[in-house]
Amino acid sequence: MLGVVKTFFFNKPKRGKPAAILPSQKSNLPDLAPEKNVLVWFGHSSYILQVDGKKILVDPVFSGAASPLSFTTKSFAGSDVYAVADMPEIDFLIITHDHYDHMDHKTLVALEPKVGKVITSLGVGEHLELWGYPNKKIVEKNWHETIELGGGFRINTTPARHFSGRTFKRNQSLWQSFVLTTPTKRLFLGGDSGYDTHFAEIGAQFGPFDLAILECGQYNVHWRYIHMVPHEVVAAAQDLKARWLLPVHWGKFALSLHDWDEPINTVTEIAAQQAMPTVTPMIGQLLELDDIKPLKRWWEGID
C-alpha cells in the first residue's frame, strides 16, 4: 500500500488533466419532448436517461469534486455544465455504490425533492436516510434480484467486481450493476467493475443489450481487479452481447495515473479493431437512443 501511495502522489502524468476547457452542450432537460428516448452524459459515471416516458438519473455528481474535501479531486474545467437545478423531476434515481465519485452528498441532498424513488445496493440507503431521504423512497437490493417498476419497466440487479466505502472502513454496503428493461429498450448500467465471468453470465441471461454503459477509465496495474483496462472494456461489451458500447468513468476527474484521454483513445481504437460499435457523446450532448450512430471524437486536439 505504501508503494501505491508513493506512486500515486509522486508520479502524476503530465496530461492527467486537460489543459483547455472541455467543450460541452446543454439542453433544457425538463422541456424535452416526452416521446424522445435520449441519454445525456454529464461526465465520469453520471448520466440521465429519458426512455419510454420515464426519467432515470444514475450516479449524479454535480458538486465539482469527487471527494469529501471540495478542494481535492476537482472536476475538469468545462465538465460541470449541468447542476441539480437543471434536472427535471426524476422517476428513478439509481446509485450503483457509495464511492464519492458515484454518490455525492451535496448533490443528493439538493436532489431529494425531485426524486420519486431511489434504487440502490444493499446498505447504501443508510447514507440516504441520514441525508434526509424518507425510507419509503428507497429500494435496496442484493445481487440477483428483480424490481418490478410497473408499465413495462423492470430492473434486475446483477454482480460487479468492485468494493465500497466512504471512509477507512470498507465494504459496509454492496456494489452492483443493473439491467434496465423498458417497453422498448434493454440497457446495461455497469457501475464500476473489474473484468470477470459475470459479464458473460449477464449477457447469457439478459442479453442482447441495445446499449452497454461501461467504465473505461481510472485503471491502474495496482487495482486491475476492481477496474477494467481498455481491452477488457471491449471484451465485457462483447460478453454482454451489446449492440453499442458507451464508455464512461472518464472525462471529469483524475483518479488514476494515466493521461486524461488515454482511456477513451485506447478503448475506441480496440473497439474499432474488433468491430464493436462505440458511441462517444460530448458532455451534455443528446444521444438519441432510437437511432444511435457513431459520433465525432470531440476530445481530439485537446492537450
Secondary structure, 3 states (H helix, E strand, C coil): CHHHHHHHHHCCCCCCCCCCCCCCCCCCHHHCCCCCCEEEECCCCCEEEEECCEEEEECCCCCCECCCCCCCCECCCCCCCCCHHHCCCEEEEEECCCCCCCCCHHHHHHHHHHEEEEEEECCCHHHHHHCCCCHHHEEEECCCCEEEEECCEEEEEECCCCCCCCCCCCCCCCCCEEEEECCCCEEEECCCCCCCCHHHHHHHHHCCECEEEEECCCCCHHHCCCCCCHHHHHHHHHHCCECCEEEECCCCCCCCCCCCCHHHHHHHHHHHHCCCCECCCCCCCEEECCCCCCCCCCCCCCC
